[in-house]
Amino acid sequence: MKKTSIQGLSIVFLFVSMLFLCNQINWMQLFSIKATTAKTEEKLGELFWGIYQKAEKQNDKKFANQVLDSLVNQLCKNNKIKRATIKLHIITKNEVNAFALPNGHLVVYTGLIANCKNQEELSGVIAHEIAHIESNHVMSKLTKEIGLTMLISMTTGNTGAESIKNAIKLLSSSAFDRKLEKEADIKAVDYLCNAKINPEAFANFLYRLAEEENSTSKYLSWISTHPESKNRAEYIIAYSKNKKIKYKSILTKSTWLALKNNLAN
């Protein structure tokens, strides 16, 4: 009886303690910060993409955009991601690179497409970048490296164009920390499996990058932004192992070859 009473008092004490702690949290302030961050991300997305679009050559070939759009559509559809939140842009550039800007802007270079041996490799990279977007890694990185106050200042026009360009460069040419990269890799594998796309091809792409990591080529941008490719490929293979899924291709072989030829001309 005594033991039961003590247990009962302990439960009451824990409940009262939790209630006290909850009352100490300024919920209105917390919700206000989240709302401000969301609005800031939306404005930053428009601002960053607007500046980047003027500085680079956007691919205007309808066929290439339709093909990549079909890959993104399948990944979104099979992972319950709102397609409208992913804003796909193809940039005509020889660099092997892809990256995400705030508010769902996904930038893919034609050099990456040309370097991928098959559609599954390309899908793996796209899935990885969508994982960064869906996991809010983009704003987390910007907030950590630059600060929310400075980001808000950018959206109000109180900072120079050079600061904005440096922020864009931070996302396009520097790595996320290891924890976020691994989180994006694992989520990408889940995305691929749900879409019945073989994730082993993504690992193969990383293995190939690992072999070229000592290369001085200026075109291998995705290496500098995604280091330790071999280690990442190994845990992707381990995580993908023994998944009983019948994989299938989204694009026909002829469509994939047509895409490569379309961008080569």
Residue pairs with C-beta under 8 A, 6 or more apart in sequence:
36 148
36 152
37 139
37 143
37 148
40 148
40 151
40 152
40 155
41 102
41 103
41 138
41 139
42 102
42 103
43 155
44 101
44 102
44 103
44 142
44 151
44 154
44 155
45 87
45 101
45 102
45 103
45 104
45 105
46 103
47 154
47 155
47 164
48 101
48 102
48 105
48 164
48 167
48 168
48 171
49 87
49 89
49 101
49 105
51 161
51 164
51 165
51 168
52 101
52 107
52 168
53 89
56 91
56 92
56 93
57 91
57 92
57 93
58 89
58 90
58 91
58 92
59 65
59 90
59 91
59 92
59 110
59 263
61 262
61 263
63 258
63 259
63 262
64 90
64 110
64 113
64 259
64 262
64 263
65 88
65 90
67 251
67 255
67 258
67 259
68 88
68 90
68 108
68 113
68 122
68 126
68 259
69 88
70 250
70 251
71 119
71 122
71 123
71 126
71 250
71 251
72 83
72 86
72 88
72 106
72 126
72 130
73 83
74 195
74 197
74 250
75 81
75 123
75 126
75 127
75 130
75 191
75 192
75 195
75 197
76 82
76 83
76 86
76 130
77 83
77 195
78 191
78 194
78 195
78 196
79 190
79 191
79 194
79 195
81 130
81 134
85 104
85 133
86 104
86 106
86 130
86 133
87 103
87 104
87 105
87 106
88 106
88 108
89 105
89 106
89 107
89 108
90 108
90 109
90 110
90 113
91 107
91 108
91 109
91 110
92 109
92 110
93 109
93 110
93 111
94 109
94 110
94 111
94 114
94 219
95 109
95 111
95 112
95 218
95 219
95 220
95 221
96 109
96 111
96 112
96 115
96 219
96 220
96 221
96 222
96 223
97 109
97 111
97 112
97 172
97 221
97 222
97 225
98 106
98 107
98 108
98 109
98 112
98 125
98 126
98 129
98 222
99 107
99 129
99 171
99 172
99 225
100 106
100 107
100 129
100 130
100 132
100 133
100 137
100 138
100 171
101 107
101 138
101 168
101 171
102 138
102 139
102 142
104 133
106 126
106 129
106 130
106 133
107 172
108 125
108 126
109 221
110 263
111 219
112 122
112 125
112 222
113 122
113 259
113 260
113 263
114 260
114 263
114 264
116 122
116 125
116 205
117 201
117 204
117 205
118 201
118 256
119 249
119 250
119 251
119 256
120 192
120 197
120 198
120 200
120 201
120 202
120 249
121 201
121 202
121 204
121 205
123 192
123 195
123 197
123 201
123 202
123 250
124 188
124 192
124 197
124 199
124 201
124 202
124 203
124 205
125 202
125 205
125 222
127 187
127 188
127 189
127 191
127 192
127 197
127 202
128 184
128 185
128 188
128 202
129 184
130 188
130 191
131 137
131 183
131 184
131 185
131 187
131 188
131 191
132 138
132 176
132 180
132 184
134 187
135 180
135 183
135 184
135 187
137 176
137 180
137 183
137 184
138 171
140 180
141 170
141 171
141 176
141 180
142 151
142 167
142 170
142 171
143 151
145 170
146 167
146 170
150 159
150 163
151 167
153 159
154 163
154 164
154 167
172 221
172 225
173 221
173 224
173 225
174 224
174 225
175 181
175 224
175 225
175 226
175 227
176 184
178 228
181 226
181 232
182 232
182 235
185 232
185 235
185 236
186 236
186 239
188 199
188 202
189 199
189 202
189 236
189 239
189 240
192 198
192 199
192 202
193 199
193 240
193 243
193 245
195 250
196 245
196 246
196 247
196 248
197 247
197 248
197 250
198 247
199 236
199 240
200 237
200 240
202 236
203 233
203 234
203 236
203 237
203 240
204 233
206 226
206 229
206 230
206 232
206 233
206 236
207 229
207 230
207 233
209 220
209 222
209 223
209 226
209 229
210 229
210 230
210 233
212 220
212 223
213 223
213 227
213 229
215 223
223 229
226 232
251 259
